[in-house]
Amino acid sequence: MQHLFNRFRDAAIRFGLTISLKKTEVLLQPVDRLTSIPPVVMAGETALPVHFCYLGSMLLSDANVDEDISSRIAIASYSFGRLAS
């Protein structure tokens, strides 16, 4: 994975493009969740986060929605707090 990311980054640089490290995430799809080790993909000195948010939903390899629901509740609470003030 690191090799593919490095090639992608090098190609982007050749075309004068930059990769947004704020928006770049790693999606892990393991065959066996119990024995899988999350990959460490580095973008220079920065490790990319191993989670994936798509259209506001957290996509997880085990189809568990607990993290997605918690994320949505936090966003709604923040928005409601801003309306109250």
N, C-alpha and C positions, 0 to 999 in steps of 0.2 A: 504494500500500500504506500509506503514511504517513497519507494522508487517511482511509482506512478504519479504521486503528487509532485515530486521534484521535476519530473518531465513536463507536467502540466504547467508548473510555475515557470520553468525555463522557456516554454513556448509562449506563455503570456508575456514574459519580459521581452522576447524577441519582437513581438508585435506592439510593444509599447503599452501593454496593459498591466494593471495591478490587481492583485487578489485581495479582497476585503477580508481581513482576519476577524472582524466582528461578525461577518455573515457566514463564514466558512465553518462547517461542522462535519463530523464523521458519523455515518450511519452504520451501525454494526448489526449484521444479520447472521448470528452464529447458528450452526447446525445443532449443537448441544449447549444449552445455556449454562449448565453446571460446570462444564470443563473448559469453556471458552475464556480467553484472556482478552480484555479490551485492548485494541491496538493503540500505540502511541505514535501519532503522526505529527511531525514537527514542521512548522512553517518558519524557517529560520531558527530563532530562539524561542518561538511560541508554540506550545503544544495545543493542537486543535481539540475542542471539546468533543466527547464521544456521546452525543445525543443529537437528535434531529427534530427541528420544529418546521412543520410544513403547513402553511395557511393557518397558523395559530394553534395547530394541534401538535402535541409531542408524540412522535412516532417511536415506539419501542419494539424491540425484536420479539418480545413475549406477548404482545397484544394487550398488555396491562394498561388500563386507562387511569390508574390512580394519580400518576404524576401529571397527566394532562388535565384532570379535573382540578387538582391542587393549583396548577398554573393558571387555569381560567378563573378560579375563585380569587386568587391573588390579584389578577389583572382587574377583575370586577371590583374588588375592594378598593384598590388604588383609584380607579375611575370614580367610584362613588364618593370616596374621601375628597377628591378634587372638586366634585360638584357641591358637597356640603360646605366647603370653605368658600 
